[in-house]
Amino acid sequence: MKSRIEVRQAVKDLSVYSVNQPDCLVKLNQNENPYRLPEAFQRDMAEACSRMEWNRYPEIDGRSFREPLSRGLGVDPDTLILGNGSNELLMAVMTTLLEPGQRLLVVEPTFALYRHLGKLTGADVLVLPFEGMFEFPEEMLAQALADPRTNLGVLCSPNNPTGSVLSLEQVQRLLKVARGALLIDEAYVDFSSQDLVPLLKEYPNLILTRTFSKAWAFAGIRLGYALSSPDLAKEITKALLPFRMSRLTLEAGKILLKYEAWLRDRVGEMVKERERLFDSLDEMEGITAYPSQANFILIRPEREAQWLFNKLVKKSILIRDVSAYPFLDNHLRITIGTPEENNLLVKTLKSILGDQ
Ligand SMILES: Cc1ncc(COP(=O)(O)O)c(C=O)c1O
């Protein structure tokens, strides 16, 4: 008998998540930390690897890393779930809280995975646009979250790709009216003065996700975490696989914590660079730049974004064309690089735009 594979319609309707990555010497397209961790870190890792019992499964709950991490954050370990990148946790939260017919609320343009994962669960995705210069539409958000059909709202603060932030007071107001859960993705929190962790004790409907991929220079290892009430954390854990955090990842995380001061210094430099790059872009003819609280800056060129993107690629500088994002035609996103990379970008942009 001929087999017939039935792929779910919700999956068929999605596209494979992809990133346009031409080879370039200067890489400013994925909001990574431009600095490699120091030599001492590399030596600690090599030493840890030589001792590793590769033949044994890792800890089922990643406790030996979860405990020092939660201590540093001042939270109970039972409120913290580890993931191979925060993407994995976003997926687990959505599969825990959404089913066909329920509603996911997002504000776009934002990280494309929210819509993708929401659709994957079969939920209805309600999309609100930003207001003015990419400010969160608080009134509309409050109304939509108060609707009993909205089982989950996912907001990104600082938001990728606009750099917009929600204030603590705004989040509090939204949590008070929300009938379901509100997840705030804090992937870029280290580059801002935001800290929503103190709200977790008061609001059992709050979920935070964070990542080591950006400020913590760990995009290659895949490590992130979610914070929520212990009850919700227990439910979300059921949607995750056992033994998913490898021995290598857990060990790398423990070692990384020793380098926190070094990383905080780099983040401080990147924030200064962001302001310096913003001033240069803001002064440039032919470009509108938007202020950002993250490690990237959104710009709108007067000429076609694709044209500018290609011109930069020819000079071996890769940025991100975000023109296909909803409500964002003709925009580009630039990750903050090292001072040398940022100088080169500014010089190249000036020569391209002056050359027209
Ligand atoms: C807003 C946001 N959340 C989450 C992620 C994914 O992070 P991770 O590497 O932890 O999966 C990204 C990556 O670009 C992001 O921009």
The ligand as a Tripos MOL2 file, in Angstrom:
@<TRIPOS>MOLECULE
LIG
   16    16     1     0     0
SMALL
NO_CHARGES

@<TRIPOS>ATOM
      1 C1         14.2700   39.3960   20.1330 C.3       1 LIG1
      2 C2         15.0140   38.1160   20.0290 C.ar      1 LIG1
      3 N1         14.6810   37.1020   20.8200 N.ar      1 LIG1
      4 C3         15.3290   35.9350   20.7600 C.ar      1 LIG1
      5 C4         16.3470   35.7530   19.8590 C.ar      1 LIG1
      6 C5         16.9950   34.4140   19.7750 C.3       1 LIG1
      7 O1         17.9460   34.2790   20.7130 O.3       1 LIG1
      8 P1         18.6520   32.8830   21.0140 P.3       1 LIG1
      9 O2         19.9650   32.9380   20.3330 O.co2     1 LIG1
     10 O3         18.7710   32.9110   22.5070 O.co2     1 LIG1
     11 O4         17.7780   31.7710   20.5460 O.co2     1 LIG1
     12 C6         16.7470   36.7820   19.0190 C.ar      1 LIG1
     13 C7         17.8220   36.5790   18.0560 C.2       1 LIG1
     14 O5         18.0700   37.3070   17.1620 O.2       1 LIG1
     15 C8         16.0550   38.0040   19.1010 C.ar      1 LIG1
     16 O6         16.3630   39.0270   18.3170 O.3       1 LIG1
@<TRIPOS>BOND
     1     1     2 1
     2     2     3 ar
     3     2    15 ar
     4     3     4 ar
     5     4     5 ar
     6     5     6 1
     7     5    12 ar
     8     6     7 1
     9     7     8 1
    10     8     9 2
    11     8    10 1
    12     8    11 1
    13    12    13 1
    14    12    15 ar
    15    13    14 2
    16    15    16 1
@<TRIPOS>SUBSTRUCTURE
     1 LIG1         1 GROUP 0 **** ****
